[in-house]
Amino acid sequence: MNLIRNYRNWRRYRQTVSELSRLSNRELNDMGISRSDIPAVAKTTL
C-alpha cells in the first residue's frame, strides 16, 4: 500500500510542477509564486 501511495504522490507532484511550469512569469507572479518556488509549492499539494 505504501508503494502505491508514494507513486500517486509522486505523480501528483510531477503534474503540479508541470502545470505551474507552463505558466508565464507574469501569471506566476500574479499568484505570488516565483519560478524557483515551484517545487516547494508542488510539495505542499501532497
KOLVEX-582765 format. One record per atom (N, C-alpha, C): residue number from 1; z, y negated, x. Coordinates in Angstrom, 1 decimal. Each point is the difference from the previous one (the first is absolute). Example, Ala and Ser with C-alpha at 12.3 -4.5 7.8 and 13.67 -1.06 7.14 Angstrom:
{seq:1 w:7.8 v:5.7 u:13.2}
{seq:1 w:0.0 v:-1.2 u:-0.9}
{seq:1 w:0.0 v:-1.2 u:0.9}
{seq:2 w:-0.7 v:-1.1 u:-0.4}
{seq:2 w:0.0 v:-1.1 u:0.9}
{seq:2 w:0.8 v:-1.1 u:-0.8}
END
This chain:
{seq:1 w:0.0 v:1.2 u:0.8}
{seq:1 w:0.0 v:-1.2 u:-0.8}
{seq:1 w:0.0 v:-1.3 u:0.9}
{seq:2 w:0.8 v:0.1 u:1.0}
{seq:2 w:0.1 v:-1.2 u:0.9}
{seq:2 w:-1.4 v:-0.3 u:0.6}
{seq:3 w:-0.7 v:1.0 u:0.4}
{seq:3 w:-1.4 v:-0.2 u:0.5}
{seq:3 w:-0.9 v:-0.7 u:-1.0}
{seq:4 w:0.0 v:0.4 u:-1.2}
{seq:4 w:-0.8 v:-0.6 u:-1.0}
{seq:4 w:0.4 v:-1.5 u:-0.3}
{seq:5 w:1.3 v:-0.2 u:0.0}
{seq:5 w:0.5 v:-1.4 u:-0.2}
{seq:5 w:-0.4 v:-0.9 u:1.1}
{seq:6 w:0.1 v:0.5 u:1.3}
{seq:6 w:-0.4 v:-0.8 u:1.1}
{seq:6 w:-1.5 v:-0.3 u:0.0}
{seq:7 w:-0.8 v:1.0 u:-0.4}
{seq:7 w:-1.4 v:-0.2 u:-0.1}
{seq:7 w:-0.4 v:-1.1 u:-1.0}
{seq:8 w:0.6 v:0.1 u:-1.2}
{seq:8 w:-0.2 v:-1.0 u:-1.0}
{seq:8 w:0.4 v:-1.4 u:0.4}
{seq:9 w:1.1 v:-0.1 u:0.7}
{seq:9 w:0.5 v:-1.3 u:0.5}
{seq:9 w:-1.0 v:-0.5 u:1.0}
{seq:10 w:-0.5 v:0.9 u:0.9}
{seq:10 w:-0.9 v:-0.5 u:1.0}
{seq:10 w:-1.3 v:-0.5 u:-0.6}
{seq:11 w:-0.5 v:0.8 u:-1.1}
{seq:11 w:-1.2 v:-0.5 u:-0.7}
{seq:11 w:0.2 v:-1.3 u:-0.7}
{seq:12 w:1.1 v:-0.2 u:-0.6}
{seq:12 w:0.3 v:-1.3 u:-0.7}
{seq:12 w:0.1 v:-1.1 u:1.1}
{seq:13 w:0.6 v:0.3 u:1.1}
{seq:13 w:0.1 v:-1.0 u:1.1}
{seq:13 w:-1.4 v:-0.4 u:0.5}
{seq:14 w:-0.9 v:1.0 u:0.2}
{seq:14 w:-1.3 v:-0.3 u:0.5}
{seq:14 w:-0.9 v:-0.7 u:-1.0}
{seq:15 w:0.2 v:0.3 u:-1.3}
{seq:15 w:-0.7 v:-0.6 u:-1.0}
{seq:15 w:0.4 v:-1.5 u:-0.1}
{seq:16 w:1.3 v:-0.3 u:0.1}
{seq:16 w:0.5 v:-1.3 u:-0.1}
{seq:16 w:-0.6 v:-0.8 u:1.2}
{seq:17 w:0.1 v:0.5 u:1.2}
{seq:17 w:-0.5 v:-0.6 u:1.2}
{seq:17 w:-1.5 v:-0.3 u:-0.2}
{seq:18 w:-0.7 v:0.9 u:-0.4}
{seq:18 w:-1.5 v:-0.1 u:-0.2}
{seq:18 w:-0.3 v:-1.2 u:-1.0}
{seq:19 w:0.7 v:0.0 u:-1.1}
{seq:19 w:-0.2 v:-1.0 u:-1.1}
{seq:19 w:0.3 v:-1.4 u:0.5}
{seq:20 w:1.2 v:-0.1 u:0.7}
{seq:20 w:0.4 v:-1.3 u:0.5}
{seq:20 w:-1.0 v:-0.5 u:1.2}
{seq:21 w:-0.4 v:1.0 u:0.8}
{seq:21 w:-0.9 v:-0.4 u:1.1}
{seq:21 w:-1.4 v:-0.5 u:-0.5}
{seq:22 w:-0.4 v:0.3 u:-1.2}
{seq:22 w:-1.2 v:-0.4 u:-0.6}
{seq:22 w:0.1 v:-1.5 u:-0.5}
{seq:23 w:1.2 v:-0.5 u:-0.1}
{seq:23 w:0.1 v:-1.4 u:-0.5}
{seq:23 w:-0.2 v:-1.0 u:1.1}
{seq:24 w:-0.5 v:-1.2 u:-0.4}
{seq:24 w:-0.2 v:-1.0 u:1.0}
{seq:24 w:1.3 v:-0.6 u:0.5}
{seq:25 w:0.0 v:-0.7 u:1.1}
{seq:25 w:1.2 v:-0.6 u:0.5}
{seq:25 w:0.6 v:-1.0 u:-1.0}
{seq:26 w:-0.9 v:-0.7 u:-0.7}
{seq:26 w:0.5 v:-0.9 u:-1.1}
{seq:26 w:0.7 v:0.7 u:-1.1}
{seq:27 w:-0.6 v:1.1 u:-0.5}
{seq:27 w:0.7 v:0.8 u:-1.0}
{seq:27 w:1.3 v:0.5 u:0.4}
{seq:28 w:0.1 v:0.5 u:1.2}
{seq:28 w:1.3 v:0.5 u:0.5}
{seq:28 w:1.0 v:-1.2 u:0.1}
{seq:29 w:-0.5 v:-1.1 u:0.5}
{seq:29 w:0.9 v:-1.2 u:0.1}
{seq:29 w:0.5 v:-0.4 u:-1.3}
{seq:30 w:-0.8 v:0.1 u:-1.1}
{seq:30 w:0.4 v:-0.4 u:-1.3}
{seq:30 w:1.1 v:0.9 u:-0.5}
{seq:31 w:0.1 v:1.2 u:0.5}
{seq:31 w:1.0 v:1.0 u:-0.4}
{seq:31 w:1.2 v:-0.1 u:1.0}
{seq:32 w:-0.1 v:-0.8 u:1.0}
{seq:32 w:1.1 v:-0.2 u:1.0}
{seq:32 w:0.0 v:1.1 u:1.0}
{seq:33 w:-1.2 v:0.6 u:0.3}
{seq:33 w:0.0 v:1.1 u:0.9}
{seq:33 w:-1.0 v:-0.4 u:1.1}
{seq:34 w:0.4 v:0.3 u:1.3}
{seq:34 w:-1.0 v:-0.2 u:1.1}
{seq:34 w:-0.6 v:1.4 u:0.3}
{seq:35 w:-1.1 v:0.0 u:0.6}
{seq:35 w:-0.7 v:1.2 u:0.3}
{seq:35 w:0.9 v:0.9 u:0.9}
{seq:36 w:0.8 v:-0.5 u:0.8}
{seq:36 w:0.9 v:0.8 u:0.9}
{seq:36 w:1.2 v:0.6 u:-0.9}
{seq:37 w:0.2 v:-0.5 u:-1.2}
{seq:37 w:1.1 v:0.5 u:-0.8}
{seq:37 w:-0.5 v:1.2 u:-0.9}
{seq:38 w:-1.2 v:0.3 u:0.0}
{seq:38 w:-0.6 v:1.0 u:-0.9}
{seq:38 w:0.7 v:1.4 u:0.2}
{seq:39 w:0.2 v:0.5 u:1.2}
{seq:39 w:0.7 v:1.3 u:0.1}
{seq:39 w:1.4 v:0.0 u:-0.6}
{seq:40 w:0.8 v:-1.1 u:0.3}
{seq:40 w:1.3 v:-0.1 u:-0.5}
{seq:40 w:0.1 v:-0.1 u:-1.6}
{seq:41 w:-1.0 v:-0.8 u:-0.5}
{seq:41 w:-0.1 v:-0.1 u:-1.5}
{seq:41 w:-0.3 v:1.4 u:-0.6}
{seq:42 w:-0.9 v:0.7 u:0.6}
{seq:42 w:-0.4 v:1.3 u:-0.5}
{seq:42 w:1.1 v:1.0 u:0.1}
{seq:43 w:0.9 v:-0.1 u:0.9}
{seq:43 w:1.1 v:0.9 u:0.1}
{seq:43 w:1.0 v:-0.2 u:-1.1}
{seq:44 w:0.1 v:-1.3 u:-0.5}
{seq:44 w:0.9 v:-0.2 u:-1.1}
{seq:44 w:-0.4 v:0.6 u:-1.3}
{seq:45 w:-1.3 v:0.4 u:-0.1}
{seq:45 w:-0.5 v:0.6 u:-1.2}
{seq:45 w:0.4 v:1.5 u:-0.1}
{seq:46 w:0.6 v:0.5 u:1.0}
{seq:46 w:0.3 v:1.5 u:0.0}
{seq:46 w:1.3 v:0.2 u:-0.7}
END
